Amino acid sequence: MYSMKIGIISHSIVYYFINKNEICEHFGGSIYYGGTIAKNLNSKVYLYTKFGSDFIFRNKLLNYNFQLENSLSEKPTTRLKINLYAPFELYLQNLCEPINEINYESDLIMINPVFHEFDMKSLSKPIKSILFLDPCGFLRCLNNNNQILLSKMELDLKNISILKLTGDEAFCLTGKKGILALRDLQKFDIRYVILFQGNEIFVLDKNKLYTISDKSFKFHNRFGLIDIFNSAFCCTYINEHDILWALCFGGGAIQAAQEINNLNISNIPNKKMIETNAAYLYNLLKFTQL
């Protein structure tokens, strides 16, 4: 039985990994990792996505009973090429059509764009759903070789309740670093601002700063971990309405995922694995009054 409705807005992605001169094709991104985590946490999952007829992983989504509407595009699927070795590089090989048709009746909607496939202006109207934003895809730009880089940018964050950023993304939005960036983002009336920095995860709630840390919180070259955190955090928050337990559940999901060598749909951490780690992190939670 489903407890809550979770929506995810993001392109379906096919990754090409360059690994020891061998190219490996893999399905990834928020649709894959975030959707599966949400399903494992007993949420009904609505995927607002686009993919082309070349998308050979469609049956995986259908077999997992995700709710898909108008996802098939005449344009080919979004494809990224990744070099996992130093220097780490990410390239855009193809971009599918934009995502326009969204039903905002879910309890919470995660907006996790890959590369500008969703128009933030559509959020200017009153929306019932709680909105969670991972802005990375809005901060991306291309150089002459189609390499994806981050750039400074202003975003309209109206109606966003929860914002999750890395240190680099926070700097792109504010020109500031660390806690100063979090405080600056509060001017948009965002309820919670989450920051990934080093092996620590911070949540700013008004003038209260909560922190969890663990050596497993390292995200360089580990695609999927942030998507897993986002989904575990959001599903727990919408069910429990407890920001601290949601933070620890998200962190616990990362720890559980790190224990699995090969992340695929059958190996995504289950609720029991995540919950055990979350209880451990809850006892290590730190609090600072700003």
Solvent accessible surface area in square Angstrom, and as a share of the most:
residue,aa,sasa,rsa
1,M,230,1.03
2,Y,100,0.38
3,S,61,0.39
4,M,54,0.24
5,K,90,0.38
6,I,0,0.00
7,G,0,0.00
8,I,0,0.00
9,I,1,0.00
10,S,1,0.01
11,H,0,0.00
12,S,0,0.00
13,I,5,0.03
14,V,2,0.01
15,Y,9,0.04
16,Y,51,0.19
17,F,33,0.14
18,I,50,0.25
19,N,57,0.29
20,K,166,0.70
21,N,152,0.78
22,E,109,0.49
23,I,109,0.55
24,C,51,0.31
25,E,79,0.36
26,H,49,0.22
27,F,1,0.01
28,G,0,0.00
29,G,5,0.05
30,S,6,0.04
31,I,0,0.00
32,Y,3,0.01
33,Y,11,0.04
34,G,2,0.02
35,G,0,0.00
36,T,0,0.00
37,I,0,0.00
38,A,0,0.00
39,K,36,0.15
40,N,39,0.20
41,L,12,0.06
42,N,72,0.37
43,S,0,0.00
44,K,55,0.23
45,V,1,0.01
46,Y,44,0.17
47,L,1,0.01
48,Y,19,0.07
49,T,3,0.02
50,K,28,0.12
51,F,2,0.01
52,G,1,0.01
53,S,109,0.70
54,D,47,0.24
55,F,9,0.04
56,I,129,0.65
57,F,29,0.12
58,R,99,0.36
59,N,101,0.52
60,K,86,0.37
61,L,0,0.00
62,L,82,0.41
63,N,120,0.61
64,Y,56,0.21
65,N,95,0.49
66,F,10,0.04
67,Q,65,0.29
68,L,40,0.20
69,E,119,0.54
70,N,99,0.51
71,S,7,0.05
72,L,97,0.48
73,S,8,0.05
74,E,180,0.81
75,K,97,0.41
76,P,70,0.44
77,T,0,0.00
78,T,0,0.00
79,R,40,0.15
80,L,1,0.01
81,K,58,0.25
82,I,0,0.00
83,N,35,0.18
84,L,46,0.23
85,Y,108,0.41
86,A,101,0.78
87,P,98,0.61
88,F,61,0.26
89,E,43,0.19
90,L,13,0.07
91,Y,43,0.16
92,L,14,0.07
93,Q,94,0.42
94,N,42,0.21
95,L,60,0.30
96,C,4,0.02
97,E,50,0.22
98,P,76,0.48
99,I,6,0.03
100,N,113,0.58
101,E,122,0.55
102,I,28,0.14
103,N,82,0.42
104,Y,24,0.09
105,E,108,0.48
106,S,6,0.04
107,D,53,0.27
108,L,0,0.00
109,I,0,0.00
110,M,1,0.00
111,I,0,0.00
112,N,10,0.05
113,P,8,0.05
114,V,7,0.04
115,F,23,0.10
116,H,76,0.34
117,E,5,0.02
118,F,10,0.04
119,D,79,0.41
120,M,20,0.09
121,K,159,0.68
122,S,46,0.30
123,L,4,0.02
124,S,67,0.43
125,K,106,0.45
126,P,132,0.83
127,I,33,0.17
128,K,171,0.72
129,S,9,0.06
130,I,48,0.24
131,L,1,0.01
132,F,0,0.00
133,L,0,0.00
134,D,13,0.07
135,P,0,0.00
136,C,28,0.16
137,G,0,0.00
138,F,8,0.04
139,L,0,0.00
140,R,33,0.12
141,C,47,0.28
142,L,65,0.33
143,N,53,0.27
144,N,159,0.82
145,N,111,0.57
146,N,71,0.36
147,Q,33,0.15
148,I,14,0.07
149,L,78,0.39
150,L,67,0.33
151,S,31,0.20
152,K,134,0.57
153,M,64,0.28
154,E,166,0.75
155,L,25,0.12
156,D,90,0.47
157,L,1,0.01
158,K,111,0.47
159,N,60,0.31
160,I,4,0.02
161,S,34,0.22
162,I,1,0.00
163,L,0,0.00
164,K,1,0.00
165,L,0,0.00
166,T,31,0.18
167,G,23,0.22
168,D,99,0.51
169,E,8,0.04
170,A,0,0.00
171,F,68,0.28
172,C,16,0.10
173,L,29,0.14
174,T,26,0.15
175,G,38,0.36
176,K,88,0.37
177,K,147,0.62
178,G,10,0.10
179,I,50,0.25
180,L,126,0.63
181,A,0,0.00
182,L,0,0.00
183,R,105,0.38
184,D,33,0.17
185,L,2,0.01
186,Q,40,0.18
187,K,140,0.59
188,F,76,0.32
189,D,130,0.67
190,I,9,0.05
191,R,99,0.36
192,Y,16,0.06
193,V,1,0.00
194,I,0,0.00
195,L,0,0.00
196,F,7,0.03
197,Q,74,0.33
198,G,63,0.60
199,N,64,0.33
200,E,57,0.25
201,I,0,0.00
202,F,20,0.08
203,V,0,0.00
204,L,0,0.00
205,D,17,0.09
206,K,135,0.57
207,N,58,0.30
208,K,83,0.35
209,L,10,0.05
210,Y,26,0.10
211,T,11,0.06
212,I,2,0.01
213,S,39,0.25
214,D,28,0.14
215,K,167,0.71
216,S,22,0.14
217,F,0,0.00
218,K,128,0.54
219,F,38,0.16
220,H,135,0.60
221,N,42,0.22
222,R,91,0.33
223,F,55,0.23
224,G,6,0.06
225,L,0,0.00
226,I,36,0.18
227,D,25,0.13
228,I,0,0.00
229,F,0,0.00
230,N,0,0.00
231,S,0,0.00
232,A,0,0.00
233,F,0,0.00
234,C,0,0.00
235,C,1,0.00
236,T,10,0.06
237,Y,30,0.11
238,I,7,0.03
239,N,49,0.25
240,E,101,0.45
241,H,123,0.55
242,D,55,0.29
243,I,18,0.09
244,L,38,0.19
245,W,52,0.18
246,A,0,0.00
247,L,0,0.00
248,C,0,0.00
249,F,7,0.03
250,G,0,0.00
251,G,0,0.00
252,G,0,0.00
253,A,0,0.00
254,I,0,0.00
255,Q,17,0.08
256,A,0,0.00
257,A,0,0.00
258,Q,50,0.22
259,E,120,0.54
260,I,29,0.15
261,N,156,0.80
262,N,94,0.48
263,L,18,0.09
264,N,37,0.19
265,I,29,0.15
266,S,97,0.62
267,N,57,0.29
268,I,10,0.05
269,P,0,0.00
270,N,73,0.37
271,K,86,0.37
272,K,163,0.69
273,M,65,0.29
274,I,0,0.00
275,E,74,0.33
276,T,92,0.54
277,N,24,0.12
278,A,0,0.00
279,A,50,0.39
280,Y,119,0.45
281,L,0,0.00
282,Y,94,0.36
283,N,124,0.64
284,L,82,0.41
285,L,41,0.20
286,K,126,0.53
287,F,109,0.45
288,T,66,0.38
289,Q,103,0.46
290,L,73,0.36
